[in-house]
């Protein structure tokens, strides 16, 4: 059973709160329990939280240099890039605009289906704007090519792609990321926004699931069908 831990400079006694109680400033809420069991489902950790945060510092510095003096529009692809873009945004002090594009290609599987669905269209006008598309992972490259074609039709001033992860596998001939966080082996990974059947996005690291986890999920899915 998990428990909620209050982390402050001084620990507070576990007593019923009076009606007038307010959390003091800088209280950190840390849940211990199910999060640990999610981590236990990993066979290996490819990227630690510290490695990710350090690389984000480096990427943000490069983006600040490349987009200095420009009116940047960030277009993250839902949903896997949410954690990546949230941490990246906090490192970009300049003016920018933000809009999301919904794209689905995995459909609950461990490899891209190649069938790309647009689940949310852009709301902002990106005509004559400097656009940076942010995605969680470059796999086959089919998603990137489809998104590129969609955005090019809207006539931005410039268009570049930033991906958190790039798999070391052959991509679509026209798929290329301008900024890459990490290059990883051809393994199905979860954590830091990436999911398996909508789980594990909230892990702070990136890792590979134990084979028995995906095997059990596949059996459960067949039974449910």
NUDORO-663151 format. One record per residue: x, y, z of N, C-alpha, C in turn; residue number from 1; residue in three letters. Coordinates in pm, 1 decimal, padded with zeros to 6 digits, m for minus. Example, Ala and Ser with C-alpha at 12.3 -4.5 7.8 and 13.67 -1.06 7.14 Angstrom:
KOLMI        n_u        n_v        n_w       ca_u       ca_v       ca_w        c_u        c_v        c_w     n   res
KOLMI    01319.0   m00569.0    00780.0    01230.0   m00450.0    00780.0    01320.0   m00330.0    00780.0     1   ala
KOLMI    01285.0   m00225.0    00708.0    01367.0   m00106.0    00714.0    01290.0    00003.0    00787.0     2   ser
***
This chain:
KOLMI        n_u        n_v        n_w       ca_u       ca_v       ca_w        c_u        c_v        c_w     n   res
KOLMI    00085.9   m00118.6    00000.0    00000.0    00000.0    00000.0    00088.9    00122.8    00000.0     1   unk
KOLMI    00064.2    00216.4   m00089.3    00146.6    00336.0   m00097.1    00111.3    00434.6    00013.0     2   unk
KOLMI    00199.4    00528.5    00036.2    00173.7    00632.9    00134.5    00226.2    00764.8    00081.0     3   unk
KOLMI    00167.3    00874.7    00129.0    00207.1    01007.9    00086.1    00303.9    01064.2    00187.7     4   unk
KOLMI    00422.2    01102.1    00141.0    00526.9    01152.2    00229.1    00541.3    01301.2    00208.8     5   unk
KOLMI    00538.5    01377.8    00317.6    00561.4    01521.1    00310.3    00710.9    01546.2    00326.5     6   unk
KOLMI    00773.7    01601.3    00222.4    00916.4    01627.9    00230.0    00943.0    01775.4    00246.0     7   unk
KOLMI    00990.3    01819.1    00363.1    01025.5    01958.7    00388.6    01152.2    01958.6    00470.8     8   unk
KOLMI    01199.6    02077.5    00503.6    01318.3    02086.4    00587.6    01291.5    02023.4    00723.6     9   unk
KOLMI    01168.9    02034.6    00769.5    01128.8    01969.2    00894.9    01012.8    01876.0    00865.3    10   unk
KOLMI    01014.1    01757.0    00918.2    00907.5    01659.7    00897.9    00787.1    01693.6    00986.8    11   unk
KOLMI    00668.1    01671.8    00933.7    00547.4    01700.7    01008.7    00488.9    01571.2    01062.8    12   unk
KOLMI    00436.4    01579.3    01183.6    00379.2    01460.8    01246.4    00255.3    01417.6    01170.8    13   unk
KOLMI    00234.9    01286.7    01163.3    00119.7    01230.9    01092.0   m00003.0    01237.7    01181.9    14   unk
KOLMI   m00060.5    01357.9    01195.6   m00178.1    01378.3    01279.1   m00288.6    01437.7    01193.0    15   unk
KOLMI   m00414.1    01423.8    01234.5   m00524.9    01484.4    01158.8   m00503.0    01634.8    01146.0    16   unk
KOLMI   m00529.8    01688.8    01027.3   m00509.5    01831.4    01003.8   m00628.6    01910.4    01058.8    17   unk
KOLMI   m00604.2    02020.0    01131.0   m00714.4    02107.0    01171.9   m00775.8    02172.8    01049.7    18   unk
KOLMI   m00899.1    02221.2    01062.9   m00970.1    02279.5    00948.7   m00897.7    02399.8    00892.4    19   unk
KOLMI   m00815.8    02467.0    00974.0   m00746.6    02587.2    00928.3   m00608.0    02556.8    00871.5    20   unk
KOLMI   m00573.4    02427.1    00860.8   m00438.7    02390.0    00818.1   m00413.5    02428.3    00673.0    21   unk
KOLMI   m00295.2    02483.9    00647.6   m00248.9    02511.2    00511.8   m00109.6    02453.7    00497.6    22   unk
KOLMI   m00079.6    02395.0    00383.7    00054.9    02345.8    00361.6    00151.3    02462.9    00361.4    23   unk
KOLMI    00263.1    02453.9    00433.1    00362.1    02561.2    00428.4    00427.7    02565.8    00291.6    24   unk
KOLMI    00494.5    02676.5    00264.9    00559.8    02691.8    00135.1    00668.1    02586.2    00118.3    25   unk
KOLMI    00692.1    02547.9   m00008.3    00798.4    02456.7   m00045.9    00776.8    02314.8    00006.7    26   unk
KOLMI    00651.2    02279.9    00033.3    00622.9    02141.5    00067.8    00631.6    02056.8   m00058.7    27   unk
KOLMI    00700.2    01947.1   m00052.3    00712.6    01856.4   m00165.3    00634.6    01729.9   m00135.0    28   unk
KOLMI    00543.3    01694.5   m00223.0    00464.6    01573.7   m00205.0    00528.9    01461.9   m00284.6    29   unk
KOLMI    00564.5    01356.4   m00218.1    00630.8    01243.8   m00284.1    00552.3    01117.4   m00252.5    30   unk
KOLMI    00499.1    01055.9   m00356.8    00420.0    00933.8   m00337.7    00510.3    00812.5   m00348.2    31   unk
KOLMI    00502.1    00728.1   m00247.9    00580.3    00604.7   m00250.1    00483.1    00489.1   m00249.2    32   unk
KOLMI    00501.4    00396.1   m00338.2    00407.9    00284.1   m00346.1    00400.5    00234.2   m00488.2    33   unk
KOLMI    00289.9    00264.6   m00557.6    00269.3    00214.5   m00692.3    00379.3    00259.8   m00787.7    34   unk
KOLMI    00433.6    00381.3   m00768.1    00541.4    00428.1   m00854.7    00660.7    00333.6   m00847.5    35   unk
KOLMI    00689.6    00283.6   m00726.9    00799.6    00189.9   m00713.0    00770.8    00061.0   m00789.6    36   unk
KOLMI    00645.6    00015.4   m00786.5    00613.8   m00108.1   m00855.5    00619.6   m00090.5   m01006.5    37   unk
KOLMI    00590.1    00030.8   m01057.0    00607.1    00057.9   m01199.6    00753.7    00042.8   m01238.1    38   unk
KOLMI    00839.9    00095.5   m01155.7    00984.2    00083.7   m01180.6    01027.8   m00063.0   m01178.4    39   unk
KOLMI    00962.6   m00141.3   m01094.0    00996.3   m00284.1   m01085.0    00959.5   m00361.3   m01211.6    40   unk
KOLMI    00873.3   m00304.5   m01294.4    00835.0   m00370.3   m01419.4    00942.1   m00357.5   m01527.4    41   unk
KOLMI    01045.4   m00278.9   m01501.0    01150.1   m00257.8   m01600.3    01256.0   m00367.6   m01594.1    42   unk
KOLMI    01294.3   m00415.6   m01708.9    01405.5   m00510.1   m01718.4    01538.9   m00439.2   m01710.1    43   unk
KOLMI    01544.7   m00318.6   m01769.0    01666.6   m00237.7   m01762.3    01631.5   m00091.0   m01778.2    44   unk
KOLMI    01715.6   m00006.4   m01721.7    01701.6    00138.1   m01736.1    01805.2    00186.0   m01837.4    45   unk
KOLMI    01757.1    00246.7   m01944.8    01848.2    00297.1   m02047.4    01896.6    00438.5   m02017.1    46   unk
KOLMI    01805.8    00520.2   m01961.5    01839.0    00659.8   m01932.5    01787.1    00696.0   m01793.9    47   unk
KOLMI    01873.3    00745.6   m01709.3    01832.4    00787.4   m01575.9    01774.4    00928.4   m01580.1    48   unk
KOLMI    01707.2    00965.0   m01473.9    01651.0    01099.6   m01465.5    01761.2    01205.0   m01475.1    49   unk
KOLMI    01873.7    01180.6   m01409.7    01984.2    01276.7   m01413.0    02039.2    01293.7   m01554.3    50   unk
KOLMI    02053.2    01184.5   m01626.8    02101.6    01192.8   m01765.4    02005.7    01272.8   m01852.6    51   unk
KOLMI    01877.6    01250.7   m01834.0    01777.2    01321.1   m01913.6    01782.5    01471.1   m01886.9    52   unk
KOLMI    01786.9    01508.5   m01759.7    01786.0    01650.1   m01725.7    01913.4    01720.7   m01774.6    53   unk
KOLMI    02025.6    01654.1   m01768.8    02149.4    01714.0   m01818.5    02142.6    01736.1   m01969.0    54   unk
KOLMI    02089.4    01637.6   m02041.1    02078.8    01651.2   m02186.1    01980.3    01761.4   m02224.3    55   unk
KOLMI    01874.7    01778.7   m02145.4    01779.6    01885.9   m02170.2    01845.6    02022.8   m02158.7    56   unk
KOLMI    01933.9    02037.6   m02062.6    02008.9    02163.3   m02049.3    02087.2    02192.2   m02177.5    57   unk
KOLMI    02150.1    02089.2   m02231.5    02230.9    02105.0   m02352.3    02143.3    02137.5   m02473.2    58   unk
KOLMI    02032.1    02066.6   m02487.8    01941.3    02092.6   m02599.2    01885.1    02233.7   m02593.1    59   unk
KOLMI    01843.5    02276.1   m02474.7    01786.2    02410.0   m02459.7    01887.7    02517.9   m02495.4    60   unk
KOLMI    02011.4    02497.6   m02456.0    02115.6    02595.6   m02489.5    02133.8    02605.2   m02640.8    61   unk
KOLMI    02130.3    02492.8   m02708.6    02144.2    02491.8   m02854.1    02024.6    02560.0   m02921.5    62   unk
KOLMI    01904.3    02533.6   m02871.7    01785.4    02596.2   m02928.0    01786.0    02747.2   m02906.1    63   unk
KOLMI    01831.9    02791.2   m02790.3    01840.1    02934.4   m02763.9    01933.5    03002.6   m02862.9    64   unk
KOLMI    02042.8    02938.0   m02894.7    02136.2    02996.3   m02992.4    02074.2    02998.8   m03132.0    65   unk
KOLMI    02013.1    02888.9   m03172.1    01961.7    02877.6   m03308.9    01838.5    02963.9   m03333.6    66   unk
KOLMI    01760.5    02989.1   m03229.0    01636.9    03066.3   m03246.9    01644.2    03204.7   m03182.9    67   unk
KOLMI    01762.5    03251.7   m03156.1    01778.1    03385.7   m03098.8    01720.1    03490.2   m03193.6    68   unk
KOLMI    01635.0    03577.3   m03141.7    01575.2    03682.8   m03222.0    01459.8    03637.5   m03309.3    69   unk
KOLMI    01417.5    03511.3   m03296.8    01308.7    03459.0   m03378.8    01184.4    03435.8   m03293.3    70   unk
KOLMI    01070.2    03442.0   m03358.2    00943.0    03419.3   m03289.6    00907.0    03271.5   m03305.2    71   unk
KOLMI    00952.4    03192.4   m03212.0    00941.9    03046.3   m03222.2    00801.1    02997.2   m03190.0    72   unk
KOLMI    00754.1    02899.8   m03269.3    00630.2    02828.1   m03239.2    00664.1    02681.6   m03217.3    73   unk
KOLMI    00638.9    02633.2   m03096.6    00661.8    02492.0   m03064.5    00534.8    02413.0   m03093.5    74   unk
KOLMI    00550.8    02298.2   m03161.3    00437.7    02210.6   m03190.6    00471.0    02070.6   m03139.8    75   unk
KOLMI    00441.6    02041.9   m03013.7    00462.3    01905.7   m02962.5    00355.9    01811.4   m03017.0    76   unk
KOLMI    00395.1    01685.8   m03037.2    00301.6    01583.8   m03081.4    00248.8    01507.4   m02960.2    77   unk
KOLMI    00118.2    01502.5   m02948.1    00056.2    01431.6   m02836.6    00060.0    01280.5   m02861.0    78   unk
KOLMI    00078.6    01198.1   m02752.9    00083.2    01245.3   m02615.7    00223.1    01222.7   m02556.5    79   unk
KOLMI    00303.5    01146.0   m02626.0    00429.6    01101.9   m02569.9    00530.4    01211.4   m02541.8    80   unk
KOLMI    00518.2    01327.4   m02608.8    00618.8    01432.3   m02592.9    00589.2    01527.4   m02478.3    81   unk
KOLMI    00480.3    01506.0   m02403.8    00434.6    01605.0   m02306.1    00539.6    01633.8   m02199.0    82   unk
KOLMI    00597.2    01531.3   m02138.1    00697.2    01555.0   m02034.5    00821.9    01621.6   m02092.5    83   unk
KOLMI    00862.7    01574.9   m02209.1    00980.8    01629.7   m02276.2    00963.8    01778.7   m02305.3    84   unk
KOLMI    00851.3    01814.6   m02364.5    00832.6    01955.1   m02401.0    00810.1    02041.4   m02277.0    85   unk
KOLMI    00746.6    01988.0   m02173.5    00725.4    02066.0   m02051.1    00858.2    02103.2   m01986.7    86   unk
KOLMI    00949.1    02007.7   m01978.2    01081.2    02036.9   m01921.4    01162.6    02125.9   m02013.2    87   unk
KOLMI    01147.2    02108.5   m02144.4    01220.3    02191.1   m02240.0    01172.4    02335.5   m02234.8    88   unk
KOLMI    01042.0    02355.5   m02225.8    00984.2    02490.4   m02220.6    01041.2    02572.6   m02106.5    89   unk
KOLMI    01056.6    02509.2   m01991.7    01105.0    02581.4   m01874.1    01249.8    02626.1   m01889.0    90   unk
KOLMI    01316.5    02573.8   m01989.9    01455.2    02610.8   m02013.9    01470.3    02711.1   m02128.3    91   unk
KOLMI    01359.8    02753.1   m02187.2    01363.4    02847.1   m02299.8    01304.0    02980.4   m02255.1    92   unk
KOLMI    01387.1    03078.8   m02222.4    01337.6    03204.7   m02165.6    01279.9    03301.9   m02268.5    93   unk
KOLMI    01305.3    03280.2   m02396.6    01261.4    03374.5   m02499.0    01114.0    03362.1   m02532.0    94   unk
KOLMI    01061.6    03455.6   m02612.3    00920.9    03450.0   m02652.6    00894.5    03331.0   m02743.0    95   unk
KOLMI    00781.7    03267.1   m02722.0    00743.6    03155.5   m02807.4    00593.6    03133.1   m02798.9    96   unk
KOLMI    00541.9    03058.5   m02894.4    00402.1    03017.6   m02893.5    00398.2    02864.5   m02887.9    97   unk
KOLMI    00285.5    02813.4   m02840.7    00273.8    02669.2   m02820.6    00139.0    02619.3   m02871.7    98   unk
KOLMI    00143.1    02514.5   m02951.9    00021.4    02447.9   m02995.0    00051.4    02299.1   m03008.4    99   unk
KOLMI   m00049.9    02216.3   m02989.8   m00031.3    02071.6   m02992.3   m00096.7    02010.2   m03115.3   100   unk
KOLMI   m00029.7    01907.8   m03167.5   m00084.1    01828.7   m03277.3   m00098.1    01685.8   m03227.2   101   unk
KOLMI   m00218.8    01631.5   m03239.9   m00242.7    01494.9   m03193.8   m00216.4    01394.2   m03303.9   102   unk
KOLMI   m00126.0    01298.9   m03276.7   m00089.3    01196.6   m03375.1   m00082.7    01061.7   m03304.2   103   unk
KOLMI   m00135.6    00957.0   m03368.8   m00130.2    00823.0   m03311.1   m00080.2    00724.4   m03415.3   104   unk
KOLMI    00016.5    00638.3   m03373.5    00067.7    00537.5   m03467.3    00091.9    00401.9   m03403.2   105   unk
KOLMI    00106.3    00396.6   m03268.7    00136.5    00269.4   m03202.7    00010.8    00189.8   m03168.5   106   unk
KOLMI   m00098.5    00259.2   m03134.2   m00226.8    00194.0   m03107.4   m00214.1    00080.9   m03004.9   107   unk
KOLMI   m00137.3    00103.8   m02898.0   m00126.4    00006.3   m02789.6   m00029.9   m00107.0   m02814.4   108   unk
KOLMI    00042.1   m00105.1   m02926.3    00136.8   m00212.2   m02957.9    00279.7   m00169.3   m02922.1   109   unk
KOLMI    00375.4   m00259.6   m02941.4    00514.8   m00229.1   m02909.7    00594.8   m00187.4   m03031.9   110   unk
KOLMI    00530.7   m00173.2   m03146.0    00596.1   m00121.8   m03265.8    00496.1   m00038.7   m03343.3   111   unk
KOLMI    00548.1    00057.2   m03419.1    00461.1    00146.0   m03493.9    00384.0    00068.4   m03599.8   112   unk
KOLMI    00253.4    00095.5   m03608.0    00169.0    00024.3   m03703.7    00187.2    00076.2   m03845.7   113   unk
KOLMI    00242.1    00197.5   m03858.3    00253.8    00259.7   m03989.6    00125.6    00328.2   m04032.2   114   unk
KOLMI    00019.6    00310.9   m03953.5   m00109.3    00372.9   m03982.2   m00120.9    00498.7   m03896.8   115   unk
KOLMI   m00103.5    00615.8   m03957.2   m00096.5    00740.7   m03883.0   m00232.8    00808.1   m03878.8   116   unk
KOLMI   m00279.6    00837.5   m03756.2   m00406.8    00907.4   m03739.3   m00382.0    01043.4   m03674.8   117   unk
KOLMI   m00443.2    01147.6   m03729.0   m00438.2    01280.1   m03669.0   m00556.8    01292.5   m03574.9   118   unk
KOLMI   m00529.6    01308.0   m03446.0   m00635.7    01311.0   m03345.6   m00666.3    01452.1   m03296.1   119   unk
KOLMI   m00577.8    01547.7   m03324.9   m00602.0    01687.8   m03288.8   m00530.5    01777.8   m03388.5   120   unk
KOLMI   m00603.5    01870.3   m03446.0   m00545.3    01962.6   m03543.8   m00486.1    02084.4   m03472.4   121   unk
KOLMI   m00398.5    02157.0   m03542.0   m00343.0    02280.6   m03488.1   m00450.1    02388.9   m03480.8   122   unk
KOLMI   m00439.0    02473.2   m03378.7   m00530.9    02585.1   m03363.1   m00466.6    02717.5   m03403.8   123   unk
KOLMI   m00335.5    02728.3   m03387.9   m00265.7    02852.0   m03420.6   m00237.2    02861.1   m03570.2   124   unk
KOLMI   m00229.0    02984.0   m03617.1   m00185.6    03009.8   m03754.4   m00032.8    03009.7   m03756.8   125   unk
KOLMI    00027.5    02918.1   m03830.0    00173.6    02909.8   m03833.1    00230.9    02959.9   m03964.6   126   unk
KOLMI    00149.9    03023.2   m04045.3    00199.3    03080.0   m04171.2    00309.6    03182.7   m04142.8   127   unk
KOLMI    00422.8    03168.4   m04211.6    00537.3    03259.1   m04199.3    00594.1    03262.4   m04057.1   128   unk
KOLMI    00585.2    03149.9   m03988.0    00641.0    03137.5   m03852.4    00754.3    03035.0   m03852.6   129   unk
KOLMI    00843.4    03049.4   m03756.2    00950.1    02949.9   m03735.6    00894.7    02840.5   m03644.8   130   unk
KOLMI    00878.0    02722.0   m03700.3    00809.1    02613.0   m03629.8    00909.0    02503.7   m03592.8   131   unk
KOLMI    00900.7    02459.7   m03468.2    00979.6    02346.3   m03420.6    00883.7    02239.1   m03371.9   132   unk
KOLMI    00878.5    02127.4   m03441.4    00795.9    02013.8   m03400.3    00873.9    01931.6   m03297.8   133   unk
KOLMI    00808.7    01898.2   m03188.2    00872.8    01822.6   m03079.6    00802.6    01688.0   m03066.0   134   unk
KOLMI    00878.9    01579.9   m03074.9    00821.2    01446.2   m03065.4    00899.8    01362.5   m02966.0   135   unk
KOLMI    00837.3    01253.6   m02919.2    00904.3    01169.4   m02821.1    01010.1    01079.4   m02884.0   136   unk
KOLMI    00978.4    01019.7   m03000.4    01071.3    00919.9   m03054.4    01063.9    00914.5   m03206.9   137   unk
KOLMI    01179.0    00903.7   m03269.2    01188.9    00879.7   m03413.9    01215.6    00731.3   m03433.0   138   unk
KOLMI    01114.8    00662.8   m03485.8    01120.7    00517.4   m03501.7    01130.2    00486.7   m03650.6   139   unk
KOLMI    01021.5    00455.2   m03714.0    01023.7    00428.6   m03858.2    01038.4    00556.3   m03939.0   140   unk
KOLMI    00997.3    00669.0   m03879.9    01001.8    00796.2   m03951.4    00872.8    00828.6   m04023.7   141   unk
KOLMI    00777.5    00736.4   m04024.8    00652.6    00759.9   m04096.1    00573.1    00875.3   m04035.5   142   unk
KOLMI    00571.2    00883.0   m03901.5    00499.7    00992.5   m03836.1    00562.4    01126.0   m03872.1   143   unk
KOLMI    00693.7    01133.4   m03866.1    00762.7    01258.5   m03895.4    00733.1    01305.2   m04037.5   144   unk
KOLMI    00736.7    01215.3   m04132.6    00711.8    01251.6   m04272.3    00568.5    01299.4   m04291.2   145   unk
KOLMI    00472.8    01230.5   m04227.9    00332.5    01271.2   m04239.8    00311.8    01409.3   m04178.5   146   unk
KOLMI    00369.3    01431.8   m04061.2    00354.3    01561.1   m03994.7    00422.9    01671.0   m04075.7   147   unk
KOLMI    00539.5    01641.6   m04128.8    00609.7    01740.4   m04211.5    00522.8    01784.4   m04328.9   148   unk
KOLMI    00461.5    01688.3   m04397.0    00378.0    01721.6   m04511.9    00259.3    01807.9   m04470.7   149   unk
KOLMI    00199.6    01778.1   m04354.7    00086.3    01856.4   m04306.3    00126.5    02000.7   m04276.5   150   unk
KOLMI    00241.3    02017.4   m04211.9    00281.9    02150.9   m04170.2    00337.6    02232.3   m04286.4   151   unk
KOLMI    00409.8    02168.0   m04374.9    00460.1    02238.4   m04492.9    00345.0    02300.4   m04571.2   152   unk
KOLMI    00232.4    02231.9   m04576.8    00115.6    02283.9   m04648.8    00061.7    02412.3   m04586.0   153   unk
KOLMI    00096.9    02437.9   m04459.3    00053.2    02559.8   m04390.2    00152.3    02673.8   m04406.6   154   unk
KOLMI    00258.2    02651.5   m04480.9    00356.2    02751.8   m04523.3    00425.9    02825.8   m04407.5   155   unk
KOLMI    00492.7    02752.1   m04320.2    00573.1    02819.9   m04218.2    00698.7    02882.0   m04280.4   156   unk
KOLMI    00758.5    02975.1   m04208.1    00883.9    03034.2   m04254.7    00995.5    02930.4   m04252.0   157   unk
KOLMI    01000.1    02854.2   m04145.5    01097.5    02745.4   m04133.0    01034.5    02632.5   m04054.9   158   unk
KOLMI    01085.8    02512.6   m04075.6    01033.2    02394.7   m04006.0    01148.1    02302.5   m03969.4   159   unk
KOLMI    01159.3    02272.3   m03838.3    01259.0    02177.9   m03791.2    01194.0    02080.8   m03692.9   160   unk
KOLMI    01266.0    01971.2   m03667.1    01214.0    01866.9   m03579.7    01312.0    01839.1   m03466.5   161   unk
KOLMI    01255.8    01826.6   m03346.4    01333.8    01792.0   m03227.0    01271.3    01667.3   m03165.7   162   unk
KOLMI    01349.9    01561.5   m03149.2    01298.6    01438.1   m03090.4    01376.5    01404.3   m02963.3   163   unk
KOLMI    01304.5    01352.8   m02866.4    01369.3    01309.7   m02742.8    01460.1    01189.8   m02767.9   164   unk
KOLMI    01407.0    01090.9   m02841.0    01481.9    00968.3   m02869.4    01483.1    00939.6   m03019.2   165   unk
KOLMI    01591.4    00881.7   m03065.4    01598.3    00832.0   m03202.7    01651.6    00689.1   m03198.8   166   unk
KOLMI    01573.2    00597.2   m03252.3    01617.6    00457.9   m03255.2    01722.9    00439.0   m03364.1   167   unk
KOLMI    01821.3    00358.2   m03332.8    01928.9    00329.7   m03428.4    01885.0    00220.2   m03524.7   168   unk
KOLMI    01788.2    00256.0   m03608.4    01735.5    00165.3   m03709.6    01718.1    00244.3   m03838.6   169   unk
KOLMI    01705.3    00177.3   m03953.2    01678.8    00249.6   m04078.0    01544.6    00322.5   m04069.9   170   unk
KOLMI    01543.8    00450.1   m04111.1    01421.9    00529.6   m04110.9    01372.2    00547.5   m04253.7   171   unk
KOLMI    01254.6    00604.5   m04262.6    01204.1    00649.8   m04391.4    01308.2    00742.4   m04454.5   172   unk
KOLMI    01326.1    00732.0   m04584.7    01433.1    00806.3   m04653.0    01424.2    00956.7   m04630.6   173   unk
KOLMI    01304.8    01009.4   m04607.9    01287.8    01153.7   m04593.4    01274.8    01197.0   m04447.4   174   unk
KOLMI    01293.2    01105.1   m04354.3    01277.7    01136.3   m04212.2    01412.2    01175.4   m04151.1   175   unk
KOLMI    01417.7    01296.8   m04099.1    01541.0    01342.8   m04035.0    01506.9    01440.8   m03923.4   176   unk
KOLMI    01566.5    01419.6   m03806.9    01547.3    01511.1   m03694.6    01664.8    01607.7   m03687.6   177   unk
KOLMI    01634.2    01734.9   m03666.0    01738.8    01837.0   m03656.9    01803.0    01840.1   m03518.5   178   unk
KOLMI    01727.6    01801.8   m03417.5    01777.5    01797.5   m03280.6    01737.4    01663.4   m03219.5   179   unk
KOLMI    01832.3    01595.4   m03158.5    01808.3    01463.2   m03100.2    01858.5    01461.8   m02956.2   180   unk
KOLMI    01771.5    01417.6   m02865.2    01813.9    01406.2   m02726.2    01909.6    01290.5   m02707.4   181   unk
KOLMI    01864.2    01169.6   m02738.4    01945.9    01049.5   m02723.3    01919.6    00954.7   m02840.1   182   unk
KOLMI    02022.4    00883.6   m02879.4    02007.3    00772.9   m02973.5    02012.4    00643.3   m02894.7   183   unk
KOLMI    01916.1    00555.6   m02919.9    01901.7    00433.8   m02840.6    01895.4    00311.7   m02931.9   184   unk
KOLMI    01922.6    00192.0   m02876.6    01908.5    00068.4   m02955.6    01763.5    00044.9   m02995.9   185   unk
KOLMI    01743.5   m00051.8   m03083.5    01610.0   m00085.7   m03131.3    01537.7   m00169.0   m03026.1   186   unk
KOLMI    01490.8   m00100.7   m02922.0    01415.3   m00163.9   m02814.2    01291.3   m00080.7   m02786.0   187   unk
KOLMI    01183.9   m00148.1   m02746.6    01062.4   m00075.9   m02710.0    01080.5   m00020.1   m02569.0   188   unk
KOLMI    01068.4    00111.6   m02556.0    01097.8    00176.7   m02428.5    00974.9    00249.9   m02374.9   189   unk
KOLMI    00975.3    00266.8   m02243.3    00868.4    00339.5   m02174.6    00930.6    00437.5   m02076.3   190   unk
KOLMI    00847.0    00527.1   m02026.0    00891.9    00623.4   m01927.6    00915.3    00760.2   m01987.6   191   unk
KOLMI    00911.0    00860.9   m01903.9    00930.7    00999.5   m01944.2    00840.2    01036.2   m02062.5   192   unk
KOLMI    00712.7    01000.1   m02049.3    00613.6    01032.5   m02151.0    00578.7    00918.5   m02243.0   193   unk
KOLMI    00668.3    00822.9   m02259.4    00640.9    00709.9   m02348.6    00565.0    00601.0   m02272.0   194   unk
KOLMI    00468.2    00539.9   m02340.0    00379.7    00448.3   m02269.2    00376.6    00310.0   m02332.7   195   unk
KOLMI    00321.1    00217.6   m02257.4    00275.8    00089.9   m02311.8    00133.5    00072.2   m02265.5   196   unk
KOLMI    00040.0    00075.2   m02359.0   m00102.5    00067.3   m02329.1   m00142.6    00170.5   m02223.4   197   unk
KOLMI   m00093.1    00292.4   m02242.8   m00123.6    00410.4   m02160.2   m00067.7    00402.9   m02018.4   198   unk
KOLMI    00026.1    00315.0   m01992.1    00092.4    00309.7   m01861.9    00240.3    00344.9   m01876.1   199   unk
KOLMI    00300.7    00381.4   m01763.8    00445.0    00406.0   m01751.1    00488.2    00544.3   m01799.1   200   unk
KOLMI    00397.1    00627.9   m01848.9    00438.4    00761.6   m01892.8    00502.2    00841.1   m01779.5   201   unk
KOLMI    00457.0    00818.6   m01655.7    00498.6    00900.5   m01543.2    00628.5    00855.9   m01477.7   202   unk
KOLMI    00696.6    00758.0   m01533.5    00830.3    00724.4   m01483.9    00927.9    00835.6   m01520.7   203   unk
KOLMI    01017.9    00868.4   m01430.6    01114.0    00975.7   m01456.2    01232.3    00929.5   m01539.9   204   unk
KOLMI    01248.5    00798.6   m01555.4    01356.8    00742.2   m01635.0    01300.1    00681.8   m01762.8   205   unk
KOLMI    01387.6    00629.9   m01847.0    01346.4    00557.3   m01967.2    01402.3    00416.2   m01957.4   206   unk
KOLMI    01316.3    00317.1   m01977.0    01363.2    00179.8   m01963.9    01289.2    00083.3   m02053.5   207   unk
KOLMI    01330.7   m00041.4   m02045.5    01272.3   m00150.0   m02124.2    01192.4   m00239.7   m02030.5   208   unk
KOLMI    01069.5   m00270.8   m02068.5    00984.5   m00356.0   m01985.7    01032.0   m00500.9   m01985.7   209   unk
KOLMI    01004.4   m00568.3   m01876.7    01029.8   m00712.0   m01870.7    00940.1   m00783.1   m01971.5   210   unk
KOLMI    00990.0   m00885.7   m02038.7    00908.3   m00955.4   m02140.3    00776.5   m01008.4   m02085.1   211   unk
KOLMI    00776.2   m01051.8   m01959.9    00653.1   m01107.8   m01904.7    00543.9   m01002.0   m01887.9   212   unk
KOLMI    00583.1   m00875.0   m01876.4    00484.7   m00767.3   m01863.1    00408.4   m00748.6   m01993.1   213   unk
KOLMI    00482.0   m00739.0   m02102.6    00415.0   m00721.4   m02232.3    00340.8   m00848.3   m02273.5   214   unk
KOLMI    00393.7   m00965.5   m02236.9    00325.6   m01090.9   m02270.1    00193.1   m01100.9   m02197.2   215   unk
KOLMI    00191.6   m01064.5   m02069.5    00066.9   m01069.8   m01991.7   m00033.4   m00970.8   m02047.5   216   unk
KOLMI    00014.0   m00849.8   m02082.4   m00077.2   m00749.3   m02136.7   m00138.2   m00795.6   m02268.3   217   unk
KOLMI   m00059.8   m00864.9   m02349.4   m00111.3   m00914.4   m02477.4   m00220.1   m01019.6   m02453.6   218   unk
KOLMI   m00198.2   m01107.1   m02355.2   m00298.4   m01209.1   m02322.9   m00426.5   m01143.1   m02271.6   219   unk
KOLMI   m00411.3   m01044.1   m02182.9   m00527.9   m00976.0   m02127.6   m00607.2   m00905.3   m02238.0   220   unk
KOLMI   m00534.4   m00849.0   m02334.4   m00601.0   m00777.7   m02444.0   m00682.2   m00875.6   m02529.2   221   unk
KOLMI   m00624.9   m00991.5   m02557.3   m00696.1   m01092.5   m02636.4   m00821.3   m01141.0   m02563.4   222   unk
KOLMI   m00808.9   m01158.7   m02431.1   m00923.4   m01203.7   m02352.5   m01033.9   m01098.3   m02352.2   223   unk
KOLMI   m00992.1   m00971.8   m02341.8   m01089.9   m00863.1   m02339.9   m01161.1   m00851.5   m02473.2   224   unk
KOLMI   m01088.4   m00889.0   m02582.7   m01148.4   m00880.9   m02715.0   m01245.5   m00991.5   m02738.3   225   unk
***
